[in-house]
Amino acid sequence: MQIRPATLQDIPQLKSLYQGTITHINRAHYNPEQIRAWAATGERITSLENKIKSQHFYAAVTTDEQITGFASLEDDGELDMMYVHKDYQRQGIAAMLIKQLYKKAAELGLKTLVAYVSITARPFFEKQGFKAVETQQVQLGEVMLENYKMVKDI
């Protein structure tokens, strides 16, 4: 497994991974209506293109270029996205990705990282030293989802 910058050519795999993770992994903590609304955001390809172009966006890939996870960091220290393929959970991929984000944060001279984290992902981020500072309600269309604003000083 290696970490490399994501490219626009990765979008079909990124979209599939994103939606598959939400529909299979996050359903443990969110109801079907919430899952449908959240997974539907994966259809916004232009948004994903913009993130790849403007953020520090990394993909974890196998030797045959299958994407097993991805994560992105904004210049201001917001960890925007982090998803691991539903079939590659608990294999250290998120840890590899977050180490890459820490390295980039250090290069950028950032002192604090901020992440908006699902109920499902909260334990991972806590193990990484992030602290929940706020519980939030996020509206996706007519549906509300709970998540956490988490911070980490680096």
Secondary structure, 3 states (H helix, E strand, C coil): CEEEECCHHHHHHHHHHHHHHHHHCHHHCCCHHHHHHHHHHHHCHHHHHHHHHHCEEEEEECCCCCEEEEEEECCCCEEEEEEECHHHCCCCHHHHHHHHHHHHHHHHCCCEEEEEEECCCHHHHHHCCCEEEEEEEEEECCEEEEEEEEEEEC
